[in-house]
Amino acid sequence: MAIRALFPTLVSRESLAGSAQRRLDRALGDECRSLALSDAAGRRWSARHYLGGYTSYGSLDRLHLVSSLFAALQKRIDPKVAAFARGLHYDLAGRMLVMTDCWANVMRAGAVHSLHLHPGSFVSGTYYLEVPGGAGQLKFEDPRLGLHMAAPPRRADAPVRLRSFVSLPAKPGDLVLFESWLRHEVPAAQFDGERISISFNYGWSHRSDRTSTPLSSRARRGTFPVAPKVPRSARDDSKRRGKV
């Protein structure tokens, strides 16, 4: 029997290597911890929407525009996102890929990052700075899951490509990229220390000016990644989101 795989869901994971990158990572980790202590607005927002951890999304969501360290990381990520987009075979002729959002995440034991997607964005991703042993892993959901009808559960030994959920382990220095419509979460876990990461979104624009507002992000500017079936009023509220 000839069986073909159609409509693949592609996820990229690679490590950003080099001694200079490790120095940048240490500095970024220190800056994320500093933000978690000094960003009062972010802590208040996280207490309502990011229980057990800290995220700057509700207060400082464009760190690449205000921090030289985050801007340096963006320069490393830009070509990786461009390569990922080419691998997806999108027609990017005359279009620019632009980082539209960039924020810090500090998760502690028991913190939950609930199932969500990133509306209005093209490519999203996470860069890992610190990953203690036993920390929660990024978990992706089969995008077809809600369309299954009368389907039995998958076998426990099903290959990864046929599972309904796939967890992606990561280590410090790993960069994970995925299309923004792909739902994902980080389940609660018990571990020592802090899981520190930087999340981001990319949009696209017809203009060559990188300072222009990407077309794909105009409708979502200020929104927080949310789970599907959220009321429009909640999606439009700049301080509502499932967590990233």
C-alpha positions in Angstrom: 0.0 0.0 0.0 1.4 3.4 -1.0 0.9 5.9 1.9 1.9 9.5 1.4 2.3 12.3 4.0 0.4 15.5 3.0 0.3 18.9 4.6 3.3 18.6 6.9 3.7 20.8 10.0 7.3 22.0 10.1 9.2 23.0 13.2 12.8 24.1 13.3 15.2 23.6 16.2 18.9 24.5 16.1 21.6 25.7 18.5 23.2 29.1 18.1 26.8 28.3 18.7 30.0 30.2 19.5 31.8 31.8 22.5 30.4 35.2 21.6 26.9 33.8 21.6 27.4 32.3 25.1 28.6 35.6 26.4 25.5 37.2 24.9 23.3 34.5 26.4 24.7 35.2 29.9 24.1 38.9 29.6 20.6 38.3 28.3 19.9 36.0 31.2 21.0 38.7 33.6 18.8 41.2 31.9 15.8 39.0 32.0 16.2 38.4 35.7 16.7 42.2 36.2 13.4 42.8 34.3 11.6 40.3 36.5 12.7 42.3 39.5 12.3 45.8 38.2 9.3 45.6 35.9 6.4 46.3 38.3 3.8 46.6 35.6 5.0 43.3 34.1 4.8 41.6 37.5 1.3 42.8 38.1 0.2 41.6 34.6 2.0 38.3 35.1 0.2 37.8 38.5 -3.1 37.7 36.5 -2.1 36.0 33.3 1.2 34.2 33.8 0.8 32.4 37.2 3.9 31.2 38.8 6.3 33.1 36.5 7.1 36.4 34.9 6.7 37.6 31.3 7.3 41.1 29.9 4.7 40.7 27.2 2.1 42.8 29.0 4.6 45.6 29.6 7.7 45.4 27.5 6.9 43.4 24.3 9.4 45.0 21.9 12.7 44.6 23.7 14.6 44.3 20.5 13.9 48.0 19.9 15.0 49.3 23.4 17.8 46.9 24.4 21.1 46.5 22.6 21.4 42.9 23.9 18.0 41.9 22.5 18.8 43.7 19.3 22.0 41.7 19.0 20.0 38.5 19.4 17.6 39.7 16.7 20.5 39.9 14.3 21.3 36.2 14.9 17.7 35.2 14.6 16.8 37.2 11.4 18.6 34.9 8.9 17.3 31.8 10.7 13.7 33.0 10.2 14.4 33.8 6.6 15.8 30.3 6.0 12.8 28.8 7.8 10.4 30.7 5.6 12.3 29.6 2.5 11.9 26.0 3.7 8.2 26.5 3.9 8.2 27.6 0.2 6.4 30.8 0.7 6.7 33.4 -2.0 8.7 36.2 -0.3 9.6 38.1 -3.4 9.6 41.8 -2.6 8.7 41.2 1.0 10.6 41.8 4.2 10.4 39.6 7.3 10.4 41.8 10.4 10.5 41.0 14.1 7.4 42.7 15.5 7.4 41.5 19.1 10.1 40.3 21.5 9.6 39.6 25.2 11.2 37.8 28.1 9.9 34.8 30.1 11.0 33.6 33.5 9.2 30.4 34.5 9.5 28.8 37.9 8.4 25.4 39.3 4.7 24.9 38.8 4.3 27.7 36.3 1.9 26.9 33.4 2.0 28.2 29.9 -1.5 27.4 28.6 -2.4 26.2 25.1 -2.4 29.1 22.6 -1.4 30.4 19.2 -0.1 33.8 17.9 -2.8 35.5 15.8 -1.7 37.9 13.1 1.9 36.8 13.0 3.7 34.7 10.4 6.6 33.0 12.2 7.0 32.7 16.0 9.7 31.2 18.1 11.6 30.9 21.4 15.2 31.2 22.3 16.3 29.4 25.4 18.8 30.9 27.8 18.5 28.7 30.9 16.8 25.3 31.0 17.1 23.5 34.4 16.8 19.7 34.5 13.1 18.7 34.6 11.8 22.1 33.4 8.6 22.1 31.3 9.0 21.4 27.6 7.4 23.2 24.7 4.4 21.0 23.7 2.8 21.3 20.2 -0.7 20.2 19.3 -1.7 18.5 16.0 -3.5 21.3 14.2 -6.0 18.8 12.8 -7.1 17.6 16.2 -10.3 19.5 16.4 -11.4 18.1 13.0 -11.0 14.4 14.0 -14.4 12.6 13.8 -15.0 9.3 15.5 -11.3 8.6 15.6 -9.9 6.2 18.2 -6.9 7.3 20.3 -3.4 6.9 19.0 -1.4 3.9 20.2 1.2 4.7 22.8 4.0 3.6 20.5 2.8 5.7 17.5 5.7 7.4 15.7 6.3 11.1 16.5 4.8 12.2 13.1 1.5 10.6 14.0 1.0 11.7 17.6 -1.6 14.2 18.7 0.9 16.1 20.9 4.6 16.3 20.6 6.9 17.8 23.2 10.2 19.3 22.1 13.1 19.2 24.6 15.4 22.1 24.5 18.7 23.1 26.0 20.4 26.5 26.6 21.2 28.1 23.2 18.5 26.3 21.3 16.3 28.3 18.9 12.9 26.9 18.0 10.8 28.3 15.1 7.3 27.4 14.0 4.4 28.9 12.1 2.3 31.2 14.3 -0.9 29.3 13.8 0.5 26.1 15.5 -1.0 25.8 19.0 1.5 25.1 21.8 1.9 25.2 25.6 4.3 24.5 28.4 2.8 22.2 31.0 3.6 22.6 34.7 6.7 20.9 36.0 8.7 20.6 39.2 12.3 21.7 39.0 14.9 23.8 40.7 15.9 27.2 39.4 14.4 29.3 36.6 13.5 28.5 33.0 14.5 31.6 31.1 13.6 32.2 27.5 12.9 34.9 24.9 9.9 34.7 22.7 9.2 36.6 19.5 6.9 37.0 16.5 7.8 37.9 12.9 5.5 39.6 10.3 6.0 40.5 6.6 5.8 43.7 4.6 6.0 44.7 1.0 8.2 47.6 2.0 11.9 47.5 2.1 11.9 49.9 5.1 12.3 47.7 8.2 10.9 50.4 10.4 7.5 50.2 8.6 4.6 48.3 10.2 4.5 44.8 8.7 1.2 44.1 6.8 0.7 40.8 8.6 0.9 42.5 12.1 -1.3 45.6 11.6 -4.5 43.7 12.6 -2.8 42.2 15.7 -0.7 45.1 17.0 -0.9 45.0 20.8 -2.7 41.6 21.0 -1.5 38.8 23.2 -1.2 35.2 21.8 -4.5 33.5 22.7 -6.2 30.2 22.4 -8.9 29.8 19.7 -12.5 30.6 20.2 -11.7 33.6 22.4 -14.4 36.4 22.0 -13.4 39.2 19.7 -13.5 41.7 22.5 -10.9 39.6 24.4 -8.7 39.2 21.3 -8.7 43.0 20.7 -7.8 43.7 24.4 -4.1 44.5 24.4 -3.8 42.9 27.9 -5.4 39.6 27.2 -3.5 36.5 26.2 -3.1 32.8 27.0 0.6 33.1 27.7 3.7 32.5 25.6 
